[in-house]
Amino acid sequence: MRKIFLLFGSEGNLGKVVKKVILSKNFEHVFLFDSKFKKPVQSYGNVTKIKIDNLTVEKNVEEAFNNIQKKTRGEYHLFSTIGIFNAGKGIENLTVKEWQTALDVNLTVPFLLGKHFLKFIKQIKSKGSICFTGALSSLAYENNKSNYIISKNALNTFVNLLALEGKEFGVSANVIAPYIIDTKENRKWVENKSDLISPKRIGDFVYLLTENYSFISGNIIKMPWTLD
């Protein structure tokens, strides 16, 4: 069975590490999507880089999918690292723009990716999986994070519905929900280093989901496993 991987946000802190994990695996082709690429489309070997614009605009998502090779009798697996953390204000001080930005990036982008992934799979009569980057804090209440928590909690609900509807297409859907991703920036302020989740561990688990996508779906996968 042909296995193709689609990685959105491949050049960020998380995406770069997940990219290394995926490129070391047995995928026939890997498509990398990011706004940082200089050329619209560039291929080398079994890797294609595709420059993307604002994915809250549907035509940009459609264009991204138009650049993917359409192979029947294959498996397509999509992982998106795209998200934003713009919290830090209480509800009384939040602007409409800050509220809307969290919803646009953390919910609208996954919606559009999910929508067009299902359409793509149906068109080529294939199957596969889709996974998004959520947040462990979406499962708990914290002060001064309302826009972030609500947008990520809504993502959880969306993925459960996507998993339900995706079943008839042979598509599973899940969310990886890390607490704090281990990056150079985050290490500067995190007091308890055990709270950090390595990007490689996330990449390894995303790969595990692609290997077991036929029966793992509709899950919010917490990293670490508890909120305590």
C-alpha positions as CSV (number, residue, x, y, z in Angstrom):
1,M,0.0,0.0,0.0
2,R,1.4,3.4,-1.0
3,K,1.8,5.7,2.0
4,I,1.9,9.5,1.5
5,F,2.4,12.0,4.3
6,L,1.2,15.7,4.4
7,L,2.9,17.9,7.0
8,F,1.4,21.4,7.4
9,G,3.7,23.8,9.3
10,S,6.9,21.9,8.6
11,E,9.3,24.7,9.4
12,G,8.3,25.6,12.9
13,N,9.8,24.3,16.1
14,L,7.5,21.3,16.2
15,G,7.3,20.8,12.5
16,K,11.1,20.6,11.9
17,V,11.4,17.7,14.3
18,V,8.3,15.9,13.2
19,K,9.7,16.3,9.6
20,K,12.8,14.4,10.6
21,V,10.8,11.6,12.2
22,I,8.6,11.2,9.1
23,L,11.4,11.4,6.6
24,S,13.1,8.5,8.4
25,K,10.0,6.3,7.9
26,N,8.6,4.3,5.1
27,F,6.5,6.9,3.2
28,E,6.5,6.8,-0.5
29,H,6.2,10.6,-0.7
30,V,6.2,13.4,1.8
31,F,4.6,16.8,1.1
32,L,5.8,19.7,3.3
33,F,3.7,22.8,3.6
34,D,4.9,26.1,5.0
35,S,4.8,29.8,4.4
36,K,8.6,30.1,4.8
37,F,9.5,28.3,1.6
38,K,10.9,30.6,-1.1
39,K,9.5,28.8,-4.2
40,P,5.8,27.9,-4.8
41,V,6.7,24.2,-5.4
42,Q,10.0,22.4,-5.2
43,S,10.6,18.7,-5.4
44,Y,13.7,16.5,-4.6
45,G,13.6,12.8,-4.4
46,N,10.4,11.7,-2.6
47,V,9.9,15.1,-0.9
48,T,7.9,18.1,-2.3
49,K,7.9,21.5,-0.6
50,I,4.8,23.6,-1.2
51,K,4.6,27.3,-0.2
52,I,1.3,28.2,1.5
53,D,-0.4,31.5,2.2
54,N,-2.9,32.3,4.9
55,L,-4.8,29.0,5.5
56,T,-7.8,30.8,7.1
57,V,-8.6,31.7,3.4
58,E,-10.3,28.7,1.8
59,K,-8.9,29.2,-1.7
60,N,-5.3,28.9,-0.3
61,V,-6.2,25.6,1.3
62,E,-7.7,24.4,-2.0
63,E,-4.6,25.5,-3.8
64,A,-2.4,23.5,-1.3
65,F,-4.4,20.3,-2.0
66,N,-4.3,20.9,-5.8
67,N,-0.5,20.5,-5.5
68,I,-0.7,17.0,-4.0
69,Q,-0.2,14.0,-6.3
70,K,-3.4,12.0,-6.5
71,K,-2.8,8.3,-6.2
72,T,-5.5,5.7,-5.8
73,R,-5.1,2.7,-3.6
74,G,-2.9,4.7,-1.3
75,E,-3.0,6.0,2.2
76,Y,-2.8,9.7,2.9
77,H,-1.9,10.9,6.4
78,L,-2.0,14.6,7.4
79,F,-0.6,16.2,10.4
80,S,-0.9,19.9,11.2
81,T,1.4,21.8,13.6
82,I,-0.4,25.1,12.9
83,G,-1.7,26.9,15.9
84,I,-1.3,30.1,17.9
85,F,-1.0,30.9,21.6
86,N,-2.1,34.5,22.1
87,A,-3.4,34.3,25.7
88,G,-2.4,36.3,28.7
89,K,-5.4,38.6,29.2
90,G,-8.5,38.3,31.3
91,I,-11.8,38.3,29.5
92,E,-12.5,42.0,30.3
93,N,-9.3,43.0,28.6
94,L,-9.5,40.8,25.5
95,T,-10.0,42.6,22.2
96,V,-12.3,41.2,19.5
97,K,-9.2,40.8,17.2
98,E,-7.4,38.6,19.8
99,W,-10.5,36.5,20.3
100,Q,-11.1,36.1,16.6
101,T,-7.4,35.4,15.8
102,A,-7.4,32.4,18.3
103,L,-10.5,31.0,16.6
104,D,-9.3,31.6,13.1
105,V,-5.9,29.9,13.6
106,N,-6.8,27.2,16.1
107,L,-10.2,26.2,14.7
108,T,-10.9,27.6,11.2
109,V,-7.6,26.3,9.8
110,P,-8.3,22.8,11.1
111,F,-11.8,23.0,9.7
112,L,-10.6,23.9,6.3
113,L,-7.9,21.3,6.3
114,G,-10.3,18.6,7.5
115,K,-13.0,19.6,4.9
116,H,-10.6,19.5,2.0
117,F,-8.8,16.4,3.2
118,L,-12.1,14.5,3.2
119,K,-13.0,15.9,-0.3
120,F,-9.5,14.9,-1.5
121,I,-9.8,11.3,-0.1
122,K,-13.3,10.9,-1.6
123,Q,-12.2,12.2,-5.0
124,I,-9.4,9.7,-5.3
125,K,-11.2,6.9,-3.5
126,S,-8.4,6.5,-1.0
127,K,-8.2,6.5,2.8
128,G,-6.0,7.7,5.6
129,S,-5.8,9.8,8.8
130,I,-5.7,13.4,9.9
131,C,-4.2,14.7,13.2
132,F,-4.1,18.2,14.6
133,T,-2.0,19.9,17.4
134,G,-4.2,20.7,20.3
135,A,-3.4,21.6,23.9
136,L,-3.7,19.9,27.2
137,S,-5.0,23.1,28.7
138,S,-8.1,22.8,26.5
139,L,-9.2,20.2,29.1
140,A,-8.8,22.5,32.1
141,Y,-9.8,26.0,33.1
142,E,-7.1,28.6,33.7
143,N,-7.2,32.3,34.2
144,N,-6.3,34.7,31.3
145,K,-6.4,32.0,28.6
146,S,-10.1,32.0,27.7
147,N,-9.6,32.7,23.9
148,Y,-6.9,30.0,23.7
149,I,-8.7,27.4,25.8
150,I,-12.0,27.9,24.0
151,S,-10.5,27.7,20.5
152,K,-8.6,24.5,21.4
153,N,-11.6,23.0,23.2
154,A,-13.6,23.7,20.1
155,L,-10.9,21.9,18.1
156,N,-11.4,18.8,20.2
157,T,-15.2,18.8,19.5
158,F,-14.5,19.4,15.8
159,V,-12.1,16.4,15.6
160,N,-14.7,14.1,17.3
161,L,-17.2,15.1,14.7
162,L,-14.6,14.8,11.9
163,A,-13.9,11.3,13.1
164,L,-17.6,10.4,13.1
165,E,-18.1,11.7,9.5
166,G,-14.7,10.5,8.3
167,K,-15.5,6.9,9.1
168,E,-17.5,6.5,5.9
169,F,-14.5,7.8,3.9
170,G,-12.0,5.5,5.7
171,V,-10.5,8.5,7.5
172,S,-9.6,8.6,11.2
173,A,-9.1,11.9,13.1
174,N,-7.3,12.6,16.3
175,V,-5.7,15.5,18.3
176,I,-2.3,15.5,20.0
177,A,-2.7,17.6,23.1
178,P,0.7,18.5,24.6
179,Y,1.0,20.6,27.7
180,I,4.2,22.6,27.0
181,I,6.3,21.7,23.9
182,D,10.1,21.5,24.6
183,T,11.6,24.4,22.7
184,K,14.4,26.8,23.5
185,E,11.9,29.6,24.1
186,N,9.8,27.6,26.5
187,R,12.8,26.3,28.5
188,K,13.5,29.9,29.5
189,W,10.4,30.2,31.6
190,V,9.3,26.7,32.5
191,E,10.2,25.9,36.1
192,N,9.4,22.2,36.1
193,K,11.2,20.7,33.1
194,S,9.2,17.5,33.5
195,D,6.2,19.5,32.2
196,L,7.9,19.7,28.8
197,I,7.0,17.3,26.0
198,S,9.7,16.7,23.4
199,P,8.8,17.4,19.7
200,K,10.3,14.0,18.8
201,R,8.0,12.2,21.1
202,I,5.1,13.9,19.4
203,G,6.5,13.0,16.0
204,D,6.9,9.4,17.1
205,F,3.3,9.3,18.3
206,V,1.9,10.9,15.1
207,Y,3.7,8.1,13.2
208,L,2.2,5.5,15.5
209,L,-1.2,6.9,14.7
210,T,-0.6,6.5,10.9
211,E,0.3,2.8,11.5
212,N,-2.9,2.2,13.5
213,Y,-5.3,4.7,11.9
214,S,-7.9,2.0,11.0
215,F,-8.9,1.7,14.6
216,I,-7.6,4.7,16.5
217,S,-9.9,7.7,15.9
218,G,-11.8,10.5,17.7
219,N,-9.2,10.7,20.5
220,I,-7.7,13.7,22.4
221,I,-4.3,12.3,23.2
222,K,-2.9,14.0,26.3
223,M,0.8,14.5,26.8
224,P,1.5,14.0,29.7
225,W,-1.3,11.6,30.3
226,T,-2.8,13.4,33.3
227,L,-3.5,17.0,34.3
228,D,-2.1,16.6,37.7
